[in-house]
Amino acid sequence: MIASAAFWLHDLLWSGTYIGIIVCNLLGCEFGEDTNGNQMNEFAIVHPFGYSEFVGQIELSVCVDSSPPLVAPTERAIRSWNKLVPALFNCQGCRTAEEGPVPAGQYDAYTAVLHELGHCAMALGHFNLIDGTTPTSFSNVAFPALSDDGLDDVRGSADDEHFIVAPGDPLADNLTWFREADNDPFILHNDPIDSSSFSRNVNPFTGELPGDDTWAANANVRVAELLGYSQSQGVMYIAQFPVPYRLGAPSSDDVNMVMMARSGANQAVGGVPDDDYSVTLTYESDCTMADIRVQFGETAGAVGLCRRGFLEEPFMQNPLFRTHYRMTKNSSGFLDVVLDINRSWDFSTIFADSFESGNCGGWDEEAQ
């Protein structure tokens, strides 16, 4: 089925699904210029705050501002991003943006903080498309006019195509990294996560897609079911829903995109020169000492959002094709994770840490 829409680029590549934006929320992400007034190119890669070419180790501290109930969900989200252990069966009440409205209810605080720290701490973007107002499940693509979900009628799967104007016209630019061996965003594997095993080239003649695949598959729950996985979805899926929608650990796609960014400017694990880096998050009780602040506030109707400053170049680059950027703090001196103060929130710890590693047996236990 072909869907016609005036999609706009919401998500250059943040750390893997990356791009340059000032605010990222349920309705998408806004374009932003870097500190020199340069417009981001669609294939730009955004790294976390503190990144430089040979930084090695980045340490970011996270606090909760005046919202004690958010402390436990935030500490759990920090643990999840520090572990970077990809999980299957990581989503309870999974659904996609196209599946219609859901009854109003409470939102899971841990799920929202985990997602927004994916933006503010890991520099990740959304892997699925948006047309400016309506979330969809298509893979992240630059400016398509027509999107075809293929014979399986599932958006975001490997048989999709995205055209600039109409079928037969040039393909749109794919911004989603895929594993060349299988184009499976859920598979757990030990390959080096860098440009030697991942690609964004979907050109039918020169691309690296396997078999008869026509597009990069993304990590939404219906694609997971096509691939034989149940109750699995990427943390960085753009839409968030009321309980029972809850997430456990990041999916393989989330972890892969973090690791793609960490392979550095040369996009080679252990390359020469070695510019790989890592990120460690710590909880800081005193917000005056923190880099990232988690709080409730006004979000213009979004479930949650990440507020940051302009993007800046971390090192000198070719001015005709600037590729690497890093996040900066906003005018308040923080990277702010803001959850909608006007919604009802669930702070329970339904998922145990065992679940965060893909073991569903711990669903009803209290997390430690």
Secondary structure as GFF3:
##gff-version 3
##sequence-region A 1 368
A	DSSP	beta_strand	2	4	.	.	.	ID=ss1
A	DSSP	beta_strand	13	14	.	.	.	ID=ss2
A	DSSP	beta_strand	21	25	.	.	.	ID=ss3
A	DSSP	beta_strand	28	31	.	.	.	ID=ss4
A	DSSP	beta_strand	45	47	.	.	.	ID=ss5
A	DSSP	beta_strand	57	64	.	.	.	ID=ss6
A	DSSP	three_ten_helix	68	70	.	.	.	ID=ss7
A	DSSP	alpha_helix	71	83	.	.	.	ID=ss8
A	DSSP	beta_strand	91	92	.	.	.	ID=ss9
A	DSSP	three_ten_helix	97	99	.	.	.	ID=ss10
A	DSSP	beta_strand	107	108	.	.	.	ID=ss11
A	DSSP	alpha_helix	109	120	.	.	.	ID=ss12
A	DSSP	beta_strand	128	130	.	.	.	ID=ss13
A	DSSP	beta_strand	135	139	.	.	.	ID=ss14
A	DSSP	beta_strand	141	142	.	.	.	ID=ss15
A	DSSP	beta_strand	146	148	.	.	.	ID=ss16
A	DSSP	beta_strand	161	163	.	.	.	ID=ss17
A	DSSP	beta_strand	173	174	.	.	.	ID=ss18
A	DSSP	beta_strand	178	179	.	.	.	ID=ss19
A	DSSP	beta_strand	198	199	.	.	.	ID=ss20
A	DSSP	alpha_helix	221	226	.	.	.	ID=ss21
A	DSSP	beta_strand	246	247	.	.	.	ID=ss22
A	DSSP	alpha_helix	252	262	.	.	.	ID=ss23
A	DSSP	beta_strand	278	283	.	.	.	ID=ss24
A	DSSP	three_ten_helix	287	289	.	.	.	ID=ss25
A	DSSP	beta_strand	292	297	.	.	.	ID=ss26
A	DSSP	beta_strand	304	307	.	.	.	ID=ss27
A	DSSP	beta_strand	324	326	.	.	.	ID=ss28
A	DSSP	beta_strand	335	340	.	.	.	ID=ss29
A	DSSP	beta_strand	345	346	.	.	.	ID=ss30
A	DSSP	alpha_helix	353	356	.	.	.	ID=ss31
A	DSSP	three_ten_helix	360	362	.	.	.	ID=ss32
###
